[in-house]
Amino acid sequence: MGPSLPQGAAGRPEPDRLDYNHRRWMKSPQALAETRRWAAPGSKSAALFAQAQGVMPGGNTRTTVYMAPYPPYAASGDGCWITDVEGDRRLDCLNNYTALIHGHAHAAIVEAATRRLALGSSFPLPTPEEVELATLLCERLPSAERVRFTNSGSEAVMMAIKGARAWTGRPKIAKFEGAYHGSYDYAEVSLSSAPEQWGSLAAPASTAYSRGVPPAVLDDVVVLPFNHSELAVARIEREAKSLAAVLVDPIPNRVGLIPAQRDFLRALREVTAAHRIALIFDEVITFRVGYRGAQGVFGVTPDMTTLGKIIGGGFPVGAVAGRAEVMAVFDPTGGKPAAPHGGTFNANPVTMAAGLAAMRLLTPEAFARLDELGAKLRGSLEACFKHAGLPGAVTGQGSLFRVHTTDRELIDYRSTRTTPEEEARLQRMIRGLMERGVLMSITGLGCLSTPMGDAELESLTETFAAVLETERGPR
Ligand SMILES: Cc1ncc(COP(=O)(O)O)c(C=O)c1O
């Protein structure tokens, strides 16, 4: 069962004794056993989904977590493991879509959140915790001189865009084809453009994501090709007079989790600075790639940054950070600000306390270790594709990885969009992993957490190889 550890009241190791080697105690001999019970008729998950269908559209309240015909329901999480309501345990390689960088129920985070919860969970007054977390973010993030908190990454993106409009007095934004930035109408434009809608690479079409989007929204979003510096810069220059912001995710998941080329980000920095357009980095996911975020890794500093996920320690959160001069649009001390920003639960102290605990655990050494594990994993998964003789690639950076079922060169949204055959193979693989004790996103996205070590990576790689073996069929 692994080394014996001093146990806390909840039967978990004491927080100060949780080092990486000790995490291995969580791995039991049943790890990566078959986990198919949720799919059987009469399972608890099937019953819950049937009940859910009567009270929620499609039985669902978060499109992202739907999987056909229905998902397993989670009962609990501990470290890098999730147990479903059938009692089956899976290695969690998704971590609530990259939010849980320390996995589930980390003792230090549980302790910080419950201590704060016992003192009251929300107030019509600010609390000391928001000042502490904002201070930590300003110390770490090159672009952050001021911070405002929101309850989600979507809200953070919305506020950053509204802030940029207020700062520049201009109406339009530019964003990249295929990139996801949450559910604000403007940020959703051209998120899932189909090939027949694409238009030219020099001027990708603005397409609606949900039906009924007002045409004015599409008119006010300029769509750019990711990682094509010259084309993007030329289009920004043509639209500069009406552009408030250029919004870019430096490693956009829906654009295949391909890191931006450094020169591409530099070109965006130069052209936006020349025209006083706000450069916004969406680091809702990528803040997990380095102590100073992706902007620290790439050495390019935007005017504003949107954050979410890891900074809340597993609780709902978002934040907009930026240069003091830009962020002044939110400042209420001189009367109504240029961009007023409210929110009943903004900076709620339980999230702030959990976020502080999570961020303090993320030392430069913790990032270096995640980087090493991530590089090793991407390499071994690619080797599995080669060994199986199947087309495949693994993109990503740091603790992030994404599996592709193609050998095409992957550079932008258009090259990463799957063909129906590639998509069908990806779905069979993700389902195969799900049935063998590994949880990943149906898009092929995965990420690591600090409780993981070599043993978990080996189990994951072995399971991945076994799934590819079934894809290859008899030789
Ligand atoms: C890059 C990026 N921006 C924004 C968001 C929206 O964040 P939230 O789901 O917290 O609203 C996400 C969510 O996955 C994201 O990946």
The ligand as an ORCA input file, in Angstrom:
! r2SCAN-3c Opt
* xyz 0 1
  C      -8.788     30.109    -22.347
  C     -10.080     30.180    -21.600
  N     -10.650     31.373    -21.371
  C     -11.799     31.491    -20.694
  C     -12.457     30.384    -20.208
  C     -13.744     30.537    -19.469
  O     -13.552     30.250    -18.115
  P     -14.799     29.756    -17.228
  O     -15.151     28.369    -17.652
  O     -14.287     29.831    -15.818
  O     -15.906     30.723    -17.483
  C     -11.905     29.120    -20.416
  C     -12.576     27.917    -19.913
  O     -12.205     26.793    -20.151
  C     -10.695     29.010    -21.141
  O     -10.152     27.820    -21.406
*
